[in-house]
Amino acid sequence: MYGHPLTYQAVSGGLELGYPTSPAIVGDGRQYEFAHKRDLTLGLTGLNSPDTKADAWSDWTVTPYWSDGARTLRTTIGHGLPFVYARGTGGDARITTAQAPTVFSDQGNVLGITVAGHHYALFSPTGTDWNVSGSTITAGLGGKDYFSVAVLPSTDALATYRTYAYSFVTGSTVNWSYDAGTVRATYSLTTEAKEGTERGTLQALYRHQWLHTTDPLTPYTYVSPRGTMKVREAASFTTAQKAAATSPACPAAASTRPACAATSTRSRTPPTRSPEPSTRTGPARPSASSPNWCRSPTRSARARSATSSSA
């Protein structure tokens, strides 16, 4: 799954995370891919779920669910979210990395690590502690059920991301309005404070979004197949674009029907043109190269639709 800046893969032990920053040129040089490559896996000690289900979803977030009978894990992920918000029962928080991590900051319940050149921050409840053993990192949750992981744009962003590590995103909505030839779209995240009172968050905007917003952005950026993503320090942002009004059908007034019919008839009459060969010559057109994660329906639901844990 491709949420950008992160990529995801559900496995029996939890959720793989990656942050692809370099494209691979494929298809005889006609296309490029930012394929998923695991940096780490977020899960619980002992978790071995036979499948992964959708526990809830909203406009551009989804909450996968794992259970093996003794342990349960839920993670909320989505487009533009640099965080993964996890809730688990039956085991300690467990992070396994693709290679031995380099620790650049250790503040007990806040750990900064680098894996394959990518920087991550791990956040467990206040009063707990992350323990590193080779490529396995664990933390007891101290009677709580939450922890989070963030991909950082740089190591010096850790303090900013720590501010919002316990403000868990619970849903997302987009609302449109049209006025005087301008379409405005407001994208909003709902959050829940797991510690303290902070309800703000960080979210990364695609290029087509930050080009059309006047909302202030931070200096932080991410790489994505759709261009540079810029980080907004707030739970919402608004884009505005000019759009010419169009009529999807002819008016129903009797005085206009004959003209519409004539126009419609003319538009359906094909022009005279020379015969063309039945086959095309030259190279085939390149296909779309970067897989896209289809957005889910807009309402949250407890109903779980089964998906393969290896899908």
DAQUIGI-V953515 format. One record per pair of residues at least 12 apart in sequence whose C-alpha atoms are under 10 Angstrom apart, sorted by the first residue. I is the first residue (numbers start at 0). J is the second residue. D is the distance in whole Angstrom. If there is no record, write none. Layout:
<<I/J/D> <I/J/D>>
This chain:
<<0/16/10> <0/34/10> <0/35/8> <0/77/10> <0/290/8> <0/291/8> <0/292/6> <0/293/9> <0/310/9> <1/17/10> <1/18/10> <1/33/9> <1/34/9> <1/35/8> <1/77/9> <1/78/8> <1/79/10> <1/223/10> <1/224/10> <1/289/9> <1/290/7> <1/291/6> <1/292/5> <1/293/9> <2/59/9> <2/60/9> <2/76/8> <2/77/5> <2/78/4> <2/79/6> <2/80/7> <2/81/9> <2/223/10> <2/291/8> <2/292/7> <2/293/10> <2/294/10> <3/17/10> <3/18/8> <3/19/9> <3/77/8> <3/78/6> <3/79/6> <3/80/7> <3/81/8> <3/203/8> <3/204/9> <3/205/9> <3/221/9> <3/222/8> <3/223/6> <3/224/8> <3/225/9> <3/228/9> <3/291/10> <3/292/9> <4/17/9> <4/18/6> <4/19/8> <4/20/9> <4/77/10> <4/78/8> <4/79/6> <4/80/7> <4/81/7> <4/82/10> <4/150/8> <4/152/10> <4/202/10> <4/203/8> <4/204/10> <4/205/10> <4/220/10> <4/221/6> <4/222/7> <4/223/6> <4/224/9> <4/227/10> <4/228/8> <5/17/6> <5/18/5> <5/19/8> <5/20/10> <5/35/9> <5/76/9> <5/77/9> <5/78/8> <5/79/8> <5/80/8> <5/81/7> <5/82/9> <5/83/9> <5/149/9> <5/150/8> <5/221/10> <5/222/10> <5/223/9> <6/18/6> <6/19/8> <6/33/9> <6/34/8> <6/35/6> <6/36/8> <6/37/8> <6/38/10> <6/76/10> <6/77/10> <6/78/10> <6/292/10> <7/35/7> <7/36/9> <7/37/8> <7/40/9> <7/76/9> <7/77/10> <8/35/8> <8/36/9> <8/37/8> <8/40/9> <8/308/8> <8/309/7> <8/310/7> <9/40/9> <9/41/10> <9/50/9> <9/51/7> <9/52/10> <9/63/8> <9/64/10> <9/65/9> <9/306/9> <9/307/8> <9/308/5> <9/309/6> <9/310/7> <10/40/9> <10/41/10> <10/42/10> <10/47/9> <10/48/8> <10/49/9> <10/50/8> <10/51/8> <10/65/9> <10/307/9> <10/308/5> <10/309/5> <10/310/8> <11/42/9> <11/46/7> <11/47/5> <11/48/5> <11/49/6> <11/50/7> <11/51/8> <11/65/8> <11/66/9> <11/67/9> <11/307/9> <11/308/6> <11/309/7> <12/40/8> <12/41/8> <12/42/6> <12/43/7> <12/44/8> <12/45/8> <12/46/5> <12/47/5> <12/48/7> <12/49/9> <12/50/10> <12/65/8> <12/66/10> <12/67/10> <12/72/10> <12/93/9> <12/95/10> <12/308/9> <13/40/6> <13/41/6> <13/42/4> <13/43/7> <13/44/10> <13/46/7> <13/47/8> <13/48/8> <13/50/10> <13/51/9> <13/63/9> <13/64/9> <13/65/7> <13/66/10> <13/71/10> <13/72/7> <13/73/9> <13/74/9> <13/93/9> <13/94/9> <13/308/9> <14/37/10> <14/39/8> <14/40/5> <14/41/5> <14/42/7> <14/51/10> <14/63/9> <14/64/10> <14/65/9> <14/72/10> <14/73/10> <14/74/8> <14/83/10> <14/94/10> <14/308/9> <15/35/9> <15/36/9> <15/37/6> <15/38/7> <15/39/6> <15/40/4> <15/41/6> <15/42/9> <15/94/10> <15/95/9> <15/96/9> <15/97/10> <16/35/8> <16/36/8> <16/37/6> <16/38/6> <16/39/5> <16/40/6> <16/41/8> <16/83/9> <16/96/10> <16/148/10> <16/149/10> <16/150/9> <17/34/9> <17/35/6> <17/36/5> <17/37/5> <17/38/5> <17/39/7> <17/40/9> <17/97/10> <17/114/10> <17/115/10> <17/117/9> <17/150/9> <18/33/9> <18/34/9> <18/35/7> <18/36/7> <18/37/8> <18/38/7> <18/39/10> <18/81/10> <18/115/10> <18/116/10> <18/117/7> <18/118/9> <18/150/8> <18/221/9> <18/222/8> <18/223/9> <19/32/9> <19/33/6> <19/34/7> <19/35/6> <19/36/7> <19/37/9> <19/38/9> <19/117/9> <19/222/8> <19/223/8> <19/224/9> <20/33/7> <20/34/9> <20/116/10> <20/117/9> <20/221/9> <20/222/6> <20/223/7> <20/224/8> <21/33/7> <21/34/9> <21/222/9> <21/223/9> <21/224/9> <22/34/8> <22/223/10> <22/224/8> <22/289/10> <24/288/9> <25/288/9> <26/285/8> <26/286/9> <26/288/9> <27/285/10> <28/285/10> <29/283/10> <29/284/9> <29/285/6> <29/286/8> <29/287/10> <29/288/9> <30/285/7> <30/286/7> <30/287/7> <30/288/6> <30/289/9> <31/224/9> <31/287/9> <31/288/6> <31/289/7> <32/224/8> <32/287/9> <32/288/6> <32/289/5> <32/290/8> <33/222/10> <33/223/8> <33/224/6> <33/288/9> <33/289/7> <33/290/9> <34/224/10> <34/288/10> <34/289/8> <34/290/8> <35/290/10> <36/97/9> <37/96/8> <37/97/7> <37/98/10> <37/114/10> <37/115/10> <38/95/9> <38/96/6> <38/97/5> <38/98/8> <38/100/10> <38/113/9> <38/114/6> <38/115/7> <38/116/10> <38/117/8> <38/118/10> <38/119/10> <39/94/7> <39/95/5> <39/96/4> <39/97/6> <39/98/8> <39/100/10> <39/114/8> <39/115/10> <39/119/10> <39/134/9> <39/135/10> <40/93/8> <40/94/6> <40/95/5> <40/96/6> <40/97/8> <40/135/10> <41/72/10> <41/74/9> <41/83/9> <41/85/9> <41/92/8> <41/93/6> <41/94/5> <41/95/7> <41/96/9> <41/136/10> <41/147/9> <41/148/8> <42/65/9> <42/71/10> <42/72/7> <42/73/9> <42/74/9> <42/85/9> <42/86/10> <42/87/8> <42/90/9> <42/91/9> <42/92/6> <42/93/5> <42/94/6> <42/95/8> <42/137/10> <43/70/8> <43/71/8> <43/72/7> <43/85/10> <43/86/10> <43/87/7> <43/88/8> <43/89/8> <43/90/5> <43/91/5> <43/92/5> <43/93/5> <43/94/8> <43/137/8> <43/138/9> <43/139/10> <44/70/9> <44/89/8> <44/90/5> <44/91/5> <44/92/7> <44/93/6> <44/94/9> <44/137/8> <44/138/10> <44/139/10> <45/67/9> <45/69/9> <45/70/8> <45/89/9> <45/90/7> <45/91/9> <45/93/9> <46/65/8> <46/66/8> <46/67/7> <46/68/9> <46/69/8> <46/70/6> <46/71/8> <46/72/8> <46/89/9> <46/90/8> <46/91/10> <46/93/9> <47/65/8> <47/66/8> <47/67/6> <47/68/9> <47/69/9> <47/70/8> <47/71/10> <48/64/9> <48/65/6> <48/66/5> <48/67/4> <48/68/8> <48/69/10> <48/70/9> <48/71/9> <48/72/9> <48/308/8> <49/65/8> <49/66/8> <49/67/7> <49/68/10> <49/307/8> <49/308/7> <49/309/9> <50/64/9> <50/65/7> <50/66/8> <50/67/9> <50/305/7> <50/306/7> <50/307/5> <50/308/4> <50/309/8> <50/310/9> <51/63/6> <51/64/6> <51/65/5> <51/66/8> <51/72/10> <51/73/10> <51/303/9> <51/304/9> <51/305/7> <51/306/6> <51/307/6> <51/308/5> <51/309/8> <51/310/9> <52/64/5> <52/65/7> <52/66/9> <52/73/10> <52/302/9> <52/303/6> <52/304/6> <52/305/5> <52/306/6> <52/307/8> <52/308/8> <53/65/9> <53/73/9> <53/74/10> <53/300/9> <53/301/8> <53/302/8> <53/303/5> <53/304/6> <53/305/7> <53/306/8> <54/73/8> <54/74/9> <54/75/9> <54/299/9> <54/300/7> <54/301/5> <54/302/7> <54/303/5> <54/304/8> <54/305/10> <55/73/10> <55/75/9> <55/169/9> <55/170/9> <55/295/10> <55/296/10> <55/298/8> <55/299/5> <55/300/5> <55/301/6> <55/302/8> <55/303/8> <55/304/10> <56/75/9> <56/76/10> <56/77/9> <56/169/9> <56/170/7> <56/171/9> <56/294/9> <56/295/7> <56/296/7> <56/297/7> <56/298/7> <56/299/5> <56/300/7> <56/301/9> <57/77/9> <57/169/9> <57/170/6> <57/171/6> <57/172/7> <57/173/10> <57/188/10> <57/294/9> <57/295/7> <57/296/6> <57/297/5> <57/298/5> <57/299/5> <57/300/9> <58/77/9> <58/78/10> <58/170/8> <58/171/5> <58/172/5> <58/173/7> <58/186/9> <58/187/10> <58/188/10> <58/294/7> <58/295/6> <58/296/6> <58/297/5> <58/298/7> <58/299/9> <59/76/9> <59/77/6> <59/78/6> <59/79/9> <59/80/10> <59/170/8> <59/171/6> <59/172/8> <59/173/9> <59/186/10> <59/188/10> <59/292/10> <59/293/9> <59/294/6> <59/295/6> <59/296/8> <59/297/8> <60/75/7> <60/76/6> <60/77/4> <60/78/7> <60/79/9> <60/80/9> <60/168/9> <60/169/8> <60/170/7> <60/171/6> <60/172/9> <60/188/9> <60/294/8> <60/295/7> <60/296/10> <60/297/9> <60/299/10> <61/74/8> <61/75/6> <61/76/6> <61/77/6> <61/78/9> <61/169/9> <61/170/8> <61/171/9> <61/294/9> <61/295/7> <61/296/10> <61/299/9> <62/74/5> <62/75/4> <62/76/6> <62/77/9> <62/83/10> <62/84/9> <62/85/9> <62/169/9> <62/170/10> <62/299/10> <63/75/7> <63/76/8> <63/85/10> <63/303/9> <63/304/10> <63/306/9> <64/86/10> <64/87/10> <64/303/8> <64/305/10> <64/308/10> <65/87/9> <65/308/9> <66/87/10> <66/88/10> <66/89/10> <67/89/10> <68/89/9> <69/88/8> <69/89/6> <69/90/9> <70/87/7> <70/88/6> <70/89/4> <70/90/6> <70/91/10> <71/86/8> <71/87/6> <71/88/5> <71/89/7> <71/90/9> <72/85/7> <72/86/6> <72/87/4> <72/88/7> <72/89/9> <72/90/9> <72/92/10> <72/144/9> <72/145/10> <73/85/6> <73/86/5> <73/87/6> <73/88/9> <73/145/9> <74/86/6> <74/87/9> <74/145/10> <74/146/10> <74/147/9> <75/147/10> <75/167/8> <75/168/7> <75/169/7> <75/170/9> <76/168/9> <76/169/10> <76/170/10> <77/168/10> <77/170/10> <77/171/9> <77/202/10> <77/292/10> <77/294/9> <78/202/9> <78/203/8> <78/204/9> <78/205/9> <78/292/9> <78/294/9> <79/201/9> <79/202/5> <79/203/4> <79/204/6> <79/205/8> <79/221/10> <79/228/8> <79/229/9> <79/230/9> <79/231/10> <80/149/9> <80/150/9> <80/168/9> <80/200/9> <80/201/7> <80/202/5> <80/203/6> <80/204/9> <80/230/10> <81/119/10> <81/148/8> <81/149/5> <81/150/6> <81/151/7> <81/152/9> <81/160/9> <81/200/10> <81/201/7> <81/202/7> <81/203/7> <81/221/9> <81/230/9> <82/119/10> <82/120/9> <82/121/10> <82/147/7> <82/148/6> <82/149/4> <82/150/7> <82/151/9> <82/160/9> <82/163/9> <82/164/8> <82/167/9> <82/168/9> <82/200/9> <82/201/8> <82/202/9> <83/121/10> <83/146/9> <83/147/6> <83/148/5> <83/149/6> <83/150/9> <83/164/9> <83/167/9> <83/168/9> <84/122/10> <84/145/8> <84/146/7> <84/147/5> <84/148/7> <84/149/9> <84/164/8> <84/165/8> <84/166/9> <84/167/6> <84/168/7> <84/169/9> <85/123/10> <85/144/8> <85/145/6> <85/146/5> <85/147/6> <85/148/8> <85/167/9> <86/143/9> <86/144/5> <86/145/4> <86/146/7> <86/147/8> <87/140/9> <87/143/9> <87/144/5> <87/145/6> <87/146/8> <88/140/9> <88/142/9> <88/143/9> <88/144/6> <88/145/9> <89/144/9> <90/137/10> <90/138/10> <90/139/8> <90/140/8> <90/144/9> <91/137/7> <91/138/6> <91/139/5> <91/140/6> <91/141/9> <91/142/10> <91/144/9> <92/122/10> <92/123/8> <92/129/9> <92/136/8> <92/137/6> <92/138/5> <92/139/6> <92/140/7> <92/144/9> <92/145/9> <92/146/7> <92/147/9> <93/129/9> <93/130/10> <93/135/7> <93/136/6> <93/137/4> <93/138/7> <93/139/9> <94/121/9> <94/129/10> <94/131/9> <94/134/8> <94/135/6> <94/136/5> <94/137/6> <94/138/9> <94/148/9> <95/131/10> <95/132/10> <95/133/9> <95/134/6> <95/135/5> <95/136/6> <95/137/9> <96/112/10> <96/113/10> <96/114/7> <96/115/10> <96/133/9> <96/134/5> <96/135/7> <96/136/8> <97/114/7> <97/115/8> <97/134/7> <97/135/10> <98/113/10> <98/114/7> <98/115/7> <98/133/8> <98/134/6> <98/135/9> <99/112/10> <99/113/9> <99/114/7> <99/115/9> <99/131/9> <99/132/9> <99/133/6> <99/134/5> <99/135/8> <100/112/6> <100/113/6> <100/114/5> <100/115/8> <100/116/10> <100/117/10> <100/118/10> <100/119/10> <100/131/9> <100/132/10> <100/133/8> <100/134/6> <100/135/9> <100/136/9> <101/113/5> <101/114/7> <101/115/9> <101/116/9> <101/118/9> <101/134/10> <102/114/9> <102/118/10> <102/119/10> <102/120/10> <102/131/9> <103/118/9> <103/119/10> <103/120/10> <103/154/8> <104/120/9> <104/154/9> <104/157/9> <105/120/10> <105/121/10> <105/128/9> <105/129/8> <105/130/10> <106/122/10> <106/128/8> <106/129/9> <107/122/9> <107/123/9> <107/124/10> <107/125/9> <107/126/8> <107/127/7> <107/128/5> <107/129/6> <107/130/9> <107/138/10> <108/121/8> <108/122/6> <108/123/5> <108/124/6> <108/125/6> <108/126/7> <108/127/5> <108/128/5> <108/129/6> <108/130/9> <108/138/8> <108/139/10> <108/140/10> <108/146/10> <109/121/6> <109/122/5> <109/123/7> <109/124/9> <109/125/9> <109/127/9> <109/128/8> <109/129/7> <109/147/10> <109/148/10> <109/157/9> <109/158/10> <109/161/8> <109/164/10> <110/122/7> <110/123/9> <110/128/9> <110/129/7> <110/130/9> <110/131/10> <110/136/10> <110/148/10> <110/157/9> <111/148/10> <111/149/10> <111/150/10> <111/151/9> <111/154/8> <111/157/7> <112/150/10> <112/151/10> <112/154/9> <113/150/10> <113/151/10> <113/153/10> <113/154/9> <114/134/10> <117/150/8> <117/151/8> <117/152/8> <117/153/8> <117/154/9> <118/149/9> <118/150/6> <118/151/5> <118/152/7> <118/153/7> <118/154/6> <118/156/10> <118/157/9> <119/148/7> <119/149/6> <119/150/4> <119/151/5> <119/152/9> <119/153/9> <119/154/8> <119/157/9> <120/147/8> <120/148/6> <120/149/5> <120/150/7> <120/151/7> <120/154/9> <120/156/10> <120/157/7> <120/158/10> <120/160/8> <120/161/8> <120/164/9> <121/136/10> <121/138/10> <121/146/8> <121/147/6> <121/148/5> <121/149/7> <121/150/9> <121/157/10> <121/161/9> <121/164/9> <122/138/9> <122/145/9> <122/146/6> <122/147/5> <122/148/6> <122/149/8> <122/160/10> <122/161/8> <122/164/7> <122/165/8> <123/137/10> <123/138/7> <123/139/8> <123/140/7> <123/141/9> <123/143/9> <123/144/9> <123/145/7> <123/146/5> <123/147/7> <123/148/9> <123/164/9> <123/165/9> <124/138/9> <124/139/9> <124/140/6> <124/141/7> <124/142/9> <124/143/7> <124/144/9> <124/145/7> <124/146/7> <124/147/9> <124/164/10> <124/165/8> <124/193/9> <124/194/8> <125/140/9> <125/141/9> <125/143/10> <125/194/8> <126/139/10> <126/140/9> <126/141/7> <127/139/6> <127/140/6> <127/141/6> <127/142/10> <127/143/10> <128/140/9> <128/141/9> <143/193/10> <144/193/10> <145/165/9> <145/167/9> <145/193/8> <146/164/8> <146/165/8> <146/167/9> <146/193/9> <147/164/6> <147/165/7> <147/166/10> <147/167/8> <148/160/10> <148/164/8> <149/161/9> <149/164/8> <150/221/9> <151/219/9> <151/220/9> <151/221/9> <152/218/10> <152/219/6> <152/220/6> <152/221/6> <152/222/9> <152/229/10> <152/230/9> <153/219/8> <153/220/9> <153/221/10> <156/219/8> <159/201/9> <159/232/9> <160/200/9> <160/201/8> <160/232/10> <162/197/8> <162/198/10> <162/199/9> <162/200/8> <162/201/10> <163/192/9> <163/194/10> <163/197/7> <163/198/8> <163/199/7> <163/200/5> <163/201/7> <163/232/9> <163/233/10> <164/192/9> <164/193/9> <164/194/9> <164/197/9> <164/199/10> <164/200/8> <164/201/9> <165/190/10> <165/191/8> <165/192/6> <165/193/5> <165/194/6> <165/195/8> <165/196/9> <165/197/8> <165/198/9> <165/199/10> <165/200/9> <166/189/10> <166/190/6> <166/191/5> <166/192/4> <166/193/6> <166/194/8> <166/195/9> <166/196/8> <166/197/6> <166/198/5> <166/199/7> <166/200/7> <166/201/10> <167/188/10> <167/189/8> <167/190/5> <167/191/5> <167/192/6> <167/193/7> <167/194/10> <167/197/10> <167/198/8> <167/199/9> <167/200/8> <168/188/7> <168/189/6> <168/190/4> <168/191/6> <168/192/9> <168/198/9> <168/199/9> <168/200/8> <168/201/10> <168/234/9> <169/188/7> <169/189/6> <169/190/5> <169/191/7> <169/299/10> <170/187/8> <170/188/6> <170/189/5> <170/190/7> <170/191/10> <170/297/9> <170/298/9> <170/299/8> <171/186/7> <171/187/6> <171/188/4> <171/189/6> <171/190/9> <171/234/10> <171/235/9> <171/297/8> <171/298/10> <171/299/10> <172/185/8> <172/186/6> <172/187/5> <172/188/7> <172/189/8> <172/235/10> <172/297/7> <172/298/9> <173/185/6> <173/186/4> <173/187/6> <173/188/9> <173/235/9> <173/236/10> <173/237/9> <173/297/9> <174/186/7> <174/187/8> <174/237/9> <175/237/9> <175/238/10> <175/239/10> <176/239/10> <177/239/9> <177/240/10> <177/241/9> <177/242/9> <177/244/10> <178/241/10> <178/242/10> <179/241/9> <179/242/9> <179/243/9> <179/244/9> <180/240/8> <180/241/6> <180/242/5> <180/243/6> <180/244/7> <181/238/10> <181/239/6> <181/240/5> <181/241/4> <181/242/6> <181/243/8> <181/244/10> <182/238/8> <182/239/6> <182/240/5> <182/241/6> <182/242/6> <182/243/10> <183/211/10> <183/212/10> <183/237/7> <183/238/6> <183/239/4> <183/240/7> <183/241/9> <184/208/10> <184/212/10> <184/236/8> <184/237/5> <184/238/5> <184/239/7> <184/240/9> <185/212/10> <185/235/7> <185/236/6> <185/237/4> <185/238/7> <185/239/9> <186/234/8> <186/235/5> <186/236/6> <186/237/6> <186/238/8> <187/233/9> <187/234/6> <187/235/4> <187/236/7> <187/237/9> <188/200/8> <188/201/10> <188/202/9> <188/233/9> <188/234/5> <188/235/6> <188/236/9> <189/234/7> <189/235/9> <190/234/8> <198/233/9> <198/234/8> <199/232/7> <199/233/6> <199/234/6> <199/235/9> <200/231/8> <200/232/6> <200/233/5> <200/234/5> <200/235/9> <201/217/10> <201/230/7> <201/231/6> <201/232/5> <201/233/6> <201/234/7> <201/235/9> <202/216/10> <202/228/9> <202/229/8> <202/230/6> <202/231/5> <202/232/7> <202/233/7> <202/234/8> <202/235/9> <202/236/9> <203/216/9> <203/217/10> <203/219/9> <203/220/8> <203/221/8> <203/227/9> <203/228/6> <203/229/5> <203/230/4> <203/231/6> <203/232/9> <204/216/9> <204/220/9> <204/221/9> <204/227/9> <204/228/5> <204/229/5> <204/230/6> <204/231/7> <204/236/9> <205/221/10> <205/222/10> <205/223/8> <205/224/10> <205/225/7> <205/226/7> <205/227/7> <205/228/5> <205/229/7> <205/230/9> <206/223/10> <206/225/7> <206/226/6> <206/227/6> <206/228/6> <206/229/8> <207/225/9> <207/226/9> <207/227/10> <207/228/9> <207/238/9> <208/228/9> <208/229/9> <208/236/9> <208/237/8> <208/238/6> <208/239/9> <208/240/10> <209/227/10> <209/228/8> <209/229/7> <209/230/9> <209/231/9> <209/236/9> <209/237/9> <209/238/8> <210/229/10> <210/238/8> <210/239/9> <210/240/10> <211/237/8> <211/238/5> <211/239/6> <211/240/7> <211/241/10> <212/236/7> <212/237/6> <212/238/5> <212/239/6> <212/240/9> <213/236/9> <213/237/8> <213/238/8> <213/239/9> <214/231/8> <214/232/10> <214/233/10> <214/235/9> <214/236/6> <214/237/7> <214/238/8> <215/230/9> <215/231/7> <215/232/8> <215/233/9> <215/236/9> <216/229/7> <216/230/6> <216/231/5> <216/232/7> <216/233/9> <216/236/10> <217/229/7> <217/230/6> <217/231/6> <217/232/7> <218/230/7> <218/231/9> <219/231/9> <219/232/10> <224/288/10> <224/289/7> <224/290/10> <224/291/10> <225/289/9> <249/262/10> <249/263/9>>
